[in-house]
Amino acid sequence: MSDQEQSEERLPRFTTISGLEIDRVYGPAHTARLDYARDLGDPGEYPFTRGIHPTMYRGRLWTMRQFAGFGSAEDSNRRFHYLLEQGQTGLSVAFDMPTLMGYDSDHPRALGEVGREGVAIDTVEDMKVLLRDLPLNRVTTSMTINAPANVLLAMYLVAAEEAGFLWPELGGTTQTDMLKEFIAQKEWIVPPRPSMRFIQDMLVFGTRELPRWNVISISGYHIREAGATAVQELAFTLADGIAYVQAGIEAGLDVDAFAPRLSFFFDCHNDFFEEIAKFRAARRMWARIMRERFGATRPRSWWLRFHTQTAGVSLTAQQPLNNIVRVTLQALAAVLGGTQSLHTNSMDETYALPTEEAVRVALRTQQIIAHESGVTNTVDPLGGSYFVEALTDRMEEEAGAYLRRIDDLGGMVRAVELGFPQREIAEASFRFQQALERKEKIIVGVNDFVIPEETPIPILRIDPEVERIQIDRLRRVRAERDGAAVRRALDRLKRAIESGENTMYPIVEAVRARASIGEICDVYRAVYGEYREPAII
Amino acid sequence: MAEKIRIIIAKPGLDGHDRGAKVVARALRDAGFEVIYTGLHQTPEMIVNAAIQEDADAIGLSILSGAHMTLFPRVVALLRERGAGDIVVFGGGIIPEEDIPALRAAGVAEIFTPGTSLETIVRWVREHVRPRGVRA
C-alpha cells in the first residue's frame, strides 16, 4: 500500500453532528492556551469545568428520574405510588396539552388531547387526586409546566395544605421556562413580556414562602429537540438563564438569594464528544456569567446543576431496538459530562408513551452505566484530553458569539420577539434534513442500512374514556363550588395583574375557591391578549 | 403556464412540535409549490376555513400529540360538509402503523411516518395533487 493510499480519508470534511469541523488528530497545540486553574480547576472548584462536586459520582450517583404522567389523575397517582414503592424518591409529572396551554378539558381546543401526553389537571380537585396519600414533606415533585406554572404551583400548594402539609415543607420544581416555550416547545398563553412578569412574581413568592421550591428549571432540551445544534442549545439556554437572573434582580431580589435554586435541563444527542464538551462548557460559562456578569458571591450561585434527558428526536421508528444503543451512548455522554440527574428515553417513544417494559430497559441502561461500566469511579475521566478540551473551548467560543449577538439585540426577550432564535433553529433543522437527504449524515435504519420488514413492537394506548371522565369531574366541581366566590377571586386576580401587585397570592385564592385553570388563564388572556407567533418557515 | 399547486401545511391540535411541519413546508416550497403554513394550535375549523379561503389544492397535517384519530378525520369531514371534499388531505407525525388503515378509510389520502425523506413527500404530491383547473 502506498503512502498516498494510507492517508486517504472517507470524507472531504469531518464534522460533529452539529456541523463543527473536526481535525484529523488533536495534540498539545490544540490546548496550548488552556490554563488549568483558570479554565478547568479541580472538580468542585471554580469554574467547575470538571464538575460541581469534588467527589462527583464517587460520592453520590446521579438521580435516575424518569418522567411519568398519563390518562387521569387516578392513573398517574397509582403510577407514583408504584414508583415510590420501587424506591424512587422524586416524582416528575407530565401534563397533557390542554393543561400546558391553560385550557380546561372541555374547551373545544382540547378535543382529542385530554390525558394523551400527560395527566389532565383542571382544578385543585384533580391535583388532590394526583397527590393522594403521597408523603409531600419527603418526596420532591418536579412539574413540567410552563405557561400556567403559577396556577399549577398554586394548586400544588393548596392541595398539600388541605392534606395537612405546610408550605415550607414542600420541595420540588416547576419548569416555568417561558422563553424556551416561545423559542421551541410552543405551549404559551400570553406574550413574552407579561410571561416574564408572572415569572418575577413566582421568583419573589418562592424566595419569600417556599424555601425548598425551585421556581425555574432552565431548559435547553426542547430547544435542541426543535432542531437546534448543540451550540445553539447551549447558547440559547444560557441566554434564557441570563434573562431570568436579570428579571429576578429587577424584581428587587438579591442574586445570591435565588441563584442557588436555579437549575438547568439539557438534551443529550448522539455525537458523543460534542455532548460531553457542551456540558463542560456550560458549567464553565455559567460560573463566569454568575460571578463576573452578575457579581454573585456564593459558590452555589456559580454552580450549573443540570438534569439531562437523552434525545427523543434522535430515536427512529425504524428498527426500534437500535434506539437502546443510541440511548446508551447518549446516557454515557451525559454521565461523562457530569449530569446531576438523568432521564433515559424508551425505545418505543417514536410511537407513543412508553410501555412498562420499555421504561424498565431505559432505566436499566442507567443502572448498568452506574454500576457495571466503571466510568463513575473517577471524576471527569476525559479532562485533559486534547480533543475534549479543544472541543469544550470551541463550544464556549461559538456559544459566546451567540450570547454577544443576543445582548446586541437587547437581550433574550427582545430576541424572541424578533424571532431570532426561532429562525436560527429552523435554519439548522432544515440544513440537517438536507444533509440526511444527501447522505452526508447517516441515520442507521433510516437513510442507510434499511431493512424492508419491520418488527412491530407493543405500544401503550390511552383509553378515550379518560376524556369523558375528566370532563364529568370538572363539571361536578363547577356545579358544587360557590360561584360568587370564584368570580370575586378572579376579579381580584385581574386587579392584581393590572395594578402590578404580586399575582401569586390572588392565584392561590382563586385556586382555593375552585377556579379552573381555564378560568384563571382566561383572566391572563383578557388582560394581555393571546400570543401569536411571528410566522417563520 | 400550468397553475401552481397550492398547499396548506397545518398543525392541528395543541402540540408545539413544528420542526417537521416547517421542514416539509420549506421542501415543498423549494420544489416549486405554493405553500401556506398556518402556524400552531389550529382547530379543524380554522384549517378548513384557511384551505377554502386560500383555494388550496391540498392540506398537509402534522401532529405528534396522539390526537390524530380525532383531528384528521374531523378535517376531512368538515371539508366534505363545506363542499370542498376534493381538497386532498395528507398527514404525518407520530402515527402508529396500525392507525393508518382507519385514517385512510376516513379519507386521508396518505400518511408519512417518521423517517420519510422529503423527496418522497415531494414526489407523492406531484403524483397525487392536481391544481384547481385540472381537477376533475
Interface residues (C-beta under 8 A of the other chain):
Chain A: M97 P98 L100 M101 Y103 P108 R109 A110 L111 G112 E113 R116 E117 E181 A184 Q185 K186 E187 E225 A226 G227 V313 T316 A317 Q318 T350 Y351 A352 A426 S429 F430 Q433 L436 E437 I443 G445 V446 N447 E454 P456 I459 I462 R532 E533 A535 I536 I537
Chain B: G13 L14 D15 G16 H17 D18 R19 K22 V23 A25 R26 A27 R29 V35 Y37 G39 L40 H41 T43 S65 G66 A67 M69 T70 L71 R74 I94 P96 E97 E98 T113 P114 G115 S117 L118 E119
